């Protein structure tokens, strides 16, 4: 709406709403650049103030953009329906810390799911997602793939910096080692899937390439696609969730889909129109979309049941 007069906007409520939507999307795109490029925080904040029209407005918007884990738990950590534990399992070069949740009243071995975190590391939100998977009947293990760097810190900005320092190949090997750890558990039935979000979605794609038939199912939430030349190695059925407004990740989707088709891979792809990257993350109010998140999660549980049950 550049160049439109204030008088025109005052007389045309639709134009006002349209400009607000464009402004909102520009702010969300800026935040995505900050969390994934990343921008220096001072540069991000300066640009946010400019887009928001002032420091007070920027502060209010930032409160909705940045994660608030305390208010977002769907399943409480002490839910009596679940048994939870923290453990270390052998990774590629050392121990990997993990959070594990399973139904407390399980009467036999369960299908298992590895829940791989975003670029903020293993935090309360991802632990909550693991609990959601456990309530759906799975043995859920959420590894802290920042374990080689002393584990996930409390500061999400520091966690993002540490993700950038990780050896990407080692992170995939540490995720693959979780398959062995789960297969060895007496409360698991030997069938293992993986679900990952954002950075973790990219790890799941690479895990599917590396794990062959050891992985029974792979679910990607808006993660970077693996190299197209490696796609033919994937044996696990895939469920792929993408956000319609996520231009950064979606730029790689056509080539990925073409490689999947060429390889004859079993996959299902869903594009959720009108929603942003991280739409499933209910700890970030500005990007979260309740309807898309609920549908994607329902599809995820149905898919995992079909492939692992």
N, C-alpha and C positions, 0 to 999 in steps of 0.2 A: 504493500500500500504506500510505497514511497511517493512523495509529492502530492498526496491527497490533502486537501485543506481541512482544518479543524471544523469549519462550518459544514462541509459535506459529511464528515463523520458524525457530527451532532445530529444531523437530519436523517442519517441512514444507520440505524442500529445494526443491520446485517454487516455493514462495512466495519463497524467498530468490533463486532465479534470476530470477523475474519482477520482483522489486524491483530487482535489478541491471540487468536490461534496461531498465527504466523510467529508472533513474538514468543509464545510459549514453546513452540517447536524449536525456534532458534536457541532458546535457553537450554532445552533438553539436549539439542545437538552439541552445544558448547560443553555441557556437563559430560556427555559421552566422550568428547574429545579430551577433556580433562582426565577422565578416569581410564582412558585407554591409550592416549598418545605417549605419556601424559603431558599436559601443560604444567608449568610451575603454578603452584597454588596462587601466588600473588598475581600472576597474569590472568588466571581464571577468574579470580575475584574482581579484578579491575574490569574485565570484559562483562562479567555478570552485572556489576553496578551500572555499566553503560546501557546494557540491554534492559535492565529492570527499571531504570529511570531514577535511581537513587540508592543510597546505602540501606535505608530502612526496608525498602521493597526487596532489595537483594537478600537481606538477612532472612526475611520471611520466606522467600523462594528457596533459599539454601536449606532451611529447616525441612522443607518438603522433599528436596532432592536427596539429601544425604541420609544414610540408613539410620533407622531408629529401631534397633533390635528389641528393646524392652517392650515396645507396643505391638510387635508383629507376631508373637508366638501363637500359632494355631493349636499346637499341642504342648501343654506345659511340661517342663523338664521332669517334674515329679508325678506325671500322670500314672495312676496305679495300674492302668491297663498295659503298661510297658515295663520291660526290664532294660536298663541302660547300663553301659559300662564304658570305661576308657581303657585302651590297651595300646601296646606297641606291637607291630608285626615286622618281620624282616623285609627290608626294602632292598633296593639295588646296591646301596653302599652303606647302609646302616638302618637303624630302627625308624619306623614311620609311626607317628602317633595317630590314633583314630578314635572316633566316637562311634559306638555301636548301640543300636536299639532293635528290640524284637518284641513281639507280643508276649506278655507275661504268662499267658495261659496256653501257649503253644504245646500241643500234645505230641508233636513229632517234628522231624527235620523240615526246614523251611527253604523256599527259594531265596536267594540272596541278591542284594542290589548294592553296588558301590555308588555312593553319592559324592560327586566331585564338585568342589567349591568354585566360586567365581574368583576374580583376581584380588579379592580381599581376604583370601585364606579361609580356614575353617573357623567360622564365627557362629554366633547364636542362631542366625537365620538358617544356615545350612544344617546345623544340628536339628533345628525344628523340622526341616524338610526330611531329614532321616527319620525322625519320629513319625511324621505323616506316612512315610513308606512302611514303617513298622506296623502302624495301625491298619494298614491295608493288607497285612499278612506276610510281610517280608522280613528277613533278617537284613537290616540295613547297616552298612559300614561306611562312614564318612572319613576318609583319610585326610590328614593335614599334610598336603604336599609341600608345605614350607618347612617340614621337619628337618631337611638337611641344613637349613639356615636358622636353626634353633626354634622353629615353630612360628605360628601366627601371632603377631603382636596385637595389642589392643587398639592401636592406631591404624585405621584402614588405609590412610595415605602411606604409612610406612609399609603396610602389607603389600600395597600395589608396587612400591619400589622393589620390595624383595622378590615379588613374582617376576619382575624384569631381570633379576639377577640369577634366577633359577636356570639350571641346565635343563632345557626342554626335553631332551631325550631321557634324562634321568627321571624327570617327573612322570613320563609315560611308563618307564620301567617300574617306578614305585607304585603307580596305579595298577600295573599288571601284576605286581607281587601281591596285591590285595585279592586277586582271583585265587591264588594259591592258598592264602591265609583263610579265605572263606571256604574253599573246598575241603580244607583240613578240619573244619569245625564239625563236631558231632551233631550240632543243632541246625546244620545246613544240609540241603539235599543234593549238593554237587552242581546245581545249575545256578549260574551267576550272570547277572546283567549289570549294566552301568547307566547312570543318568548324570549328565553334567550341564552346568549353567555358565553361559558367557565363556570366560577362559576355560572353565571346566568342561564346557561343551566341546571346545576345540580339543581338549585332552581326550575326551571320549571318542571323538572321531579318529584320533591317532591311535588310541588303544584298540579300537576295532581293527585297524590296519595291522597292528603288531600282534594281537592276541590270537588271531585265527579262530579255530573252532573252540577254543577255551572260553570264549565269551559267548553267552547265549542270546543276548539282546543288547542293543545300544540305543540310548535316547539322548538326543542333542537338543538343548535349548539355546538357540541363537549363538552357536559357537562357530568359530572359524573352520572352514572345510579343510580336510587333509589334502595333500598334494594329489592332483588328479592322476598322476602316474602311479600312485600307490593304491588307488581305490580298488583295483581288481583283487587285492589281497584280502579285502573285507569278507568275512564269512557270516558274521552275525547279522540278523535282520535289524534294520534301522528304523527308528521313528524320529523325524526331524521337525522341529518347531522353529519357525522364523517369524520375526515381527515386520509388518509391512513398511514401517517407517525407518527401519534399521538399514540405511543405505550402506554403511561400512561393511557389515557382515553379508548383506544380500548381494553385494557385488561379486562374491565368489560362488553364489548358489547355482547359477546356470552351468558353469563348468563342472561343478560337483555333480549336479543332476545328470549332465551328459555323460560323465564318466561312470556313474552308477548304472545308467541305462545300457551303456556299452558293455559293462561287465555282467549285466544280468543280475545285479544285486537286489535282494528283497528289501524294499524300503517303502516308507510312507512319508510324504512331505506335506506339511500344513503351513500355509502362510496366513498369519492373523493380521488382516488389513486394519489400518488405522491405529495400530498400537506400536509402542516403542521397544527398543532393546531393553531387556531386563523386565519385561511386562509381568513375569511371574514373581518377581521379588517384592513381596508386600511390606518389606521394611523401608522401601523408597516410594513414598506416596505419589510423587509427581509422575513416575513412570509406570507404576503398577496399574494393571487393568484387571479388575476382578473377574469379569466375564471370560476374557481370554485365558486368564490363569486357571480358572476352574475347568474350562473345557480342555486345555492342554494337559492338566493333571489327570483328569478323568481318562483321556486318551492314553496317557502314560501308564496308568495302573492297568487299564484293560490290555494294553499291549504287553506289559510285563507278565501279566497273568497268562496270556495266550502263549507266550514264548517260554516261560520258565515254570509255569504251574504243572 
